[in-house]
Amino acid sequence: MTYQELKAEENKYVMNTYGRFPIALDRGEGATVWDVEGRKYIDLASGIGVNCMGYNNQIIIDAITAQAHKLMHVSNLFTTEPMVWAAKKLVEKTHLNGKVFFANSGAEANEGAIKLARKYSFDKYGEGRYKIVTLVNSFHGRTVTTLKATGQDRFHNYFFPFTEGFDYAEANDFDSVRRKADDMACAVMLELVQGEGGVLPLDPAFVKQVEALCREKDLLLIIDEVQTGVGRTGSLFCFQQYGIRPDVVTMAKGLGGGLPVGAVLAAESCAGVLTPGTHATTFGGTPIVCAAVNAVLDTVGEGQFLAAVREKGEYLKNGILSIGSPSIHGVRGMGLMLGIIVDEGRHTAFANKLIEKGVLAITAGKNAVRLLPPLTISREEMDEALTIMKEVF
Ligand SMILES: *Cc1c(COP(=O)(O)O)cnc(C)c1O
């Protein structure tokens, strides 16, 4: 079937909620994908940072194939090995001495973290301390609650009434956070590198100040690592490079190497807050998905793998800068989470042009072409992408 034929069927049967790029993808290998008409692309988007292990990865395929022959789903009324081992790895590799709740997406993980923070405060101080401070320009998800947690007005439309109890502080402005974190607050939630907002890393000194404020006022520090987590920025979690100790870390995108999964990791300070009957989800921690999580953590969690991510990030960033195009005003980000800064409003045109020439890239904020390649991308694939980028920019 050609793209045009398939698109006509899509328009007939699938809700029109996405502005999709005009290609239909068919298969992949490493960081390379092919569309239904056989055209080849170097994928610097990896399904919005999800396919961290690349396509047709034998480690992931073996793990989920073996598990598929045993059990795919049992519900949380029973214990399974893959779920327990995945949780143990997350706790041990982060040294947070805490516990994990498995969900199915980033938004659901953030919902869990918000509930956890409110109950932490309710248990200790009673009603009234419910406010969660997030940052202007943040992104935390698309449910009615996480839309409101998102600090961008354009998301606060149509679906009224939204969940109350969110307030937005300016990024890298500690006084702003201090003002918003009043006696009604129970938590501060932030992305260390704002992803959808434009690939904007937070200032480490600001993050340290926020951490100290959270300790002083007994606020939970929730780090949304849905995009930055699982090796993306060159450490297993980005907070490890900021030298902080969060109370809660949420994660999703890369965690299942392509399978849908999210998780709330609570440190020892609050690991016992959610109790039987207070939080649940049918699919969370299902064995087939946790088999993939284990394979991802065993691979991405290794020091050599993470060192390679940092090296590849530097290589790609330097390669882009050395194009020397007047259209490129800089490259932001950490590890393999990069934003090429272009003139405001031209990012979409550049992403479209890149795709037309054979590189998959996405956008962020008002002026960033966002790159989130598979962490396993090869030198040859990066070079191929850089050649095409040179032509486009
Ligand atoms: C993608 C993203 C989310 C939402 O994740 P979904 O899986 O789409 O619900 C939340 N927070 C951040 C930082 C994200 O990048």
The ligand as an SDF file (V2000), in Angstrom:
LIG
                    3D

 15 15  0  0  0  0  0  0  0  0999 V2000
    6.5690   12.8750   27.2120 C   0  0  0  0  0  0  0  0  0  0  0  0
    6.5940   13.4950   28.5590 C   0  0  0  0  0  0  0  0  0  0  0  0
    5.5430   13.3090   29.4720 C   0  0  0  0  0  0  0  0  0  0  0  0
    4.2770   12.5690   29.1140 C   0  0  0  0  0  0  0  0  0  0  0  0
    4.5090   11.2340   28.8370 O   0  0  0  0  0  0  0  0  0  0  0  0
    3.3710   10.3540   28.1150 P   0  0  0  0  0  0  0  0  0  0  0  0
    3.9620    8.9800   28.0830 O   0  0  0  0  0  0  0  0  0  0  0  0
    3.1570   10.9500   26.7630 O   0  0  0  0  0  0  0  0  0  0  0  0
    2.1580   10.4370   28.9660 O   0  0  0  0  0  0  0  0  0  0  0  0
    5.6770   13.8460   30.7260 C   0  0  0  0  0  0  0  0  0  0  0  0
    6.7820   14.5240   31.0910 N   0  0  0  0  0  0  0  0  0  0  0  0
    7.8000   14.7330   30.2360 C   0  0  0  0  0  0  0  0  0  0  0  0
    9.0120   15.4760   30.7030 C   0  0  0  0  0  0  0  0  0  0  0  0
    7.7390   14.2350   28.9460 C   0  0  0  0  0  0  0  0  0  0  0  0
    8.7480   14.4500   28.0830 O   0  0  0  0  0  0  0  0  0  0  0  0
  1  2  1  0
  2  3  1  0
  2 14  2  0
  3  4  1  0
  3 10  2  0
  4  5  1  0
  5  6  1  0
  6  7  2  0
  6  8  1  0
  6  9  1  0
 10 11  1  0
 11 12  2  0
 12 13  1  0
 12 14  1  0
 14 15  1  0
M  END
$$$$
